[in-house]
């Protein structure tokens, strides 16, 4: 009799990978391996929504119970506008996703983003949404408000609306919000559930000023800004309980450094600053001294390290400490800034640089 492994061991192995090729090879080993791997193969579906791809996926999930296995669905479109046939197939697929938890509609170019008319029939089980749209129209608003379990919202949707189209409390569990700067005021009236806020690219002609105090603003603990210094000066002073700031800008941006130094006295609970894509500037000690003097509670400032990892400069330390985050790159701001990092030595850092 051929020896077998307990299903629990096989599942533990499969939970360590989401690479489709690996899962397919695993499923070819034996009938037992195929049965165990099948839920993982269907759980995360990522593809370009061409007619051929959509029809193939639709045929697969129309088999008994296969649609129930899909948890994460990603449509990536980056060259041509969606055609009516593609939108029709997407609509048929989404109508079958009764257990779907994460939906990502990724369109890098504004000119290629669909009207999103096809999403009206999605079940209200989504916990994570990434979506791009030309405007925050009523179709999109109704779709978003029909997701009461929503925990993470990434909404790239510039808007000119003067008043919020959202009701008082559509998402009681929403914790992680990424949005365009122009759409941010539409969330100020929401209950105090969001703890992590990220702002996408800021347009120079649109700098909405928040109200002085709301429960939404008081609950923000982590703030991520992609480049412009304006959100730093305009927004962070309205976050009285802010603890962590991350800035994603690869160039040494003196305006960002200056903007931070001016707002630090207004952030009594700030504990850490991350420059996620920025190496340590020349002669960093005057800058660090300025930050630690202005931020009474500031514990460290972190910069990107070209050889892999990041370099943290702690208060009262003369040399930086190299750290490695335990999460996927880009998700650091969603993690625990103290518990989810490890200090590494120079040899480990060199190995990280070789395989980065």
Secondary structure, DSSP 8 states (H G I E B T S, - for coil): ------HHHHHHHHTT---HHHHHHHHTS-HHHHHHHHHHHHHEEEE---HHHHHHHHHHHTSTTTGGG--EEEEE--SS---HHHHHHHHHHHHT-TT--EEEEE-SSGGG----GGGTT--TT-SEEEEE-SS--HHHHHHHHT-TT--EEEEE-----SS--S-TTS-TT--EEEE-GGGGGGGTTS-TT--EEEE----TT------S--HHHHT--EEEE-S-SHHHHHHGGG-TT--EEEE--SS--HHHHHHHHHHGGG-TT--EEEETT----SSHHHHHHHHHHH-TT--EEEEE-TTSSEEEEETT-SS-EEEEESS-TT-GGGS-TTTTEEE--HHHHHHHHHH-
